[in-house]
Amino acid sequence: YALDVARIEAGLVMLDVDYTSSRRALIDSQRYTPYEAGLGRLVNLNKGPFIGQAALRAAAAAGPRRQLVGLDLDWNDIEKLYDEVGLAPQIPAVASRAPIPVYRDGLQVGKATSTTWSPTLKKMIALATVTTDAAAVGTRLEYEFTVDHKRKTVGATVAALPFFDPPRKKA
């Protein structure tokens, strides 16, 4: 469980949680390009011919229609939802891998795929895939949050990945 929390803090994606492999994608919305999954830095279009090169060039030229981002969830909003039903806020014991809708101005713009309480950062964080127009750092979004079996939304702010990037990592 600790490794899953550390994975999210480091902004690392997990296959079939944060994106779907091309072998498992059944419909277009499940198909991800490396650029949409935050893995574009691993693609070298200038090396010799390879299978899929033309498709990757087209995807790179078109730009991603959605992007992997980090979300900082508004703890005050979460506390307020718990307070409304007379409960103390519940910090999840393990990271969630359930897809959760993400909205902007009441319209769904994506989904959070991995969510956790970060003991290092002392806040709720999530990895999410959102439309490119909602992916700029600092963009204010809404995250669907359930308390006492009632679905509400809490504020979320798009954050740069990785969430936790200590200088010692590069020493």
N, C-alpha and C positions, 0 to 999 in steps of 0.2 A: 504494500500500500504506500509506503514511504517513497518508493521509486516512482510510482505514478504521480505523486505530488511533485517530486523533483522534476519529472518529465514536463509537467505543465509549467512549472516555474521557469524552466529552461526554454520553453516555447517549442518543444519537440513534438512532432506529429506522430500519431500511431495509425498504422494501416487498419482499415475497416472500423476505425473509431472517428478519426478526424477527416479522413477522406476514404473513398472507395477505390479499390484497385480496378483497373480496366477489365480484368477477367471476371469480376463480380458485378460490374455495373449492368443493370437491366434496362434503365431508362436514361435519357439524356441528362437529367439533373443529378444523376449519380456519377457521371463521368467527370473526372478532374484532369486538367492538364498539370504538368509540374509547376507551372507558373501560378496556378490557382491554389495549389497545395503548399505554397511557400518553398518549393524545391527548385525553382528556376535557376538558382546559382549552381546547381549540379549538372545543368545541361550545357554541353559544348557543341554548338551547331557548326563550328568551323572544322571539326575533325572529319576524317574520311567518310564516305557514304555509309549510312547505317539504316536499318529498318526503322521507319517512323520519322526519319529526318524531315521529309516534306511536311508532314502533319505538324511537327514541332515548330518548323519555320513559320507555318501559317498561324499557329497559335501565338507565337511570339510577336508576329506582325500585328495580329488583331488585338493583342493585349488581353489580360484576364477579365472575364465578366464578373468574377467574384475573387475575394482574397482571404487568406488566412490572417486573422488579427487576434490580438489579445484584448480582453475586456476586464476592466476594473469595475466590480459591482459596488453600488452605493450602499455601504453598510447602514447608514441612517435610514434609508428606505426599507431595508430588510428589517431593522429593529422596529420600525413603525408598523409593518405588517404583523409582526408577532405581537406587538403591544395592543393592536386593535382587537385581537382575540384573547388577550390576557395571558399570553405565554412569554417566557424568556426566549431570546433568540437561540436557535439551535445551530451549532456549528457541526457540519457533517463530519463524521469520523473517517470517511474514505472519499476519494475523488469519485465524481459521477462521470460516467461515460454515456449518459442518456442524452439524445439530442433535444435541445430546448430552443423554442422559437425566440428570435431577436427581432425587434421592431424599431422603426423610426416613424414618428408621427402617426402611429397606429397601423402602419403597413409593414408586413413581414419583409425584412431585408436579408434574412439569413437564419443561421442556427448556431448555437453554442454546442460544441461536441464534447468538451472535457471541462469540468468545473470542479474547483476545490477551494477549501480554505487553505491559504498559504501561511504556515506557521513562521516562515522566514520573513515574509512581508507584512504579516498581520492584517490580511484582507482577503476577501473572496475574489478569485480570479477565474477566468475562463478562456479557452481557445474557441474561436468562432470563425465560421466562414460567412462573410457578408458580401453584398454587392459592392463593386468597386467604388461607386459613388458614396458609400457609407463607410469606407475603409480608412479614411484619413485619421491619423492620430489626433485625439481630442474630440472626435465626433461623439455627440451625445446620442445614445440609443436606449432602448428599453429591453429588459431581459424578463422573460416570463418566470414567475416565482410562485410556488405553491405553498401556502400555509393553511393548516387545518382543512385540507381538501378543497381550498378555494384558490383559483388561479388569478393572480394579479400580475402587475409588472413593477419592476424596480429599475432605477436608473443604472446605466452602464456607460462607461467611457472607453472609447477605443484607445488601447495602449500599445506602445512599441514592444515588439518581441526581441529578445527574451525579456520576461518580467524581471528575472534575477540574473545579473551578469557581473559577478564580482571580479575585481582586478586580478585577484590571485589565479583566476582561471587561465589567464594569458601569461602568467609569470614564468 
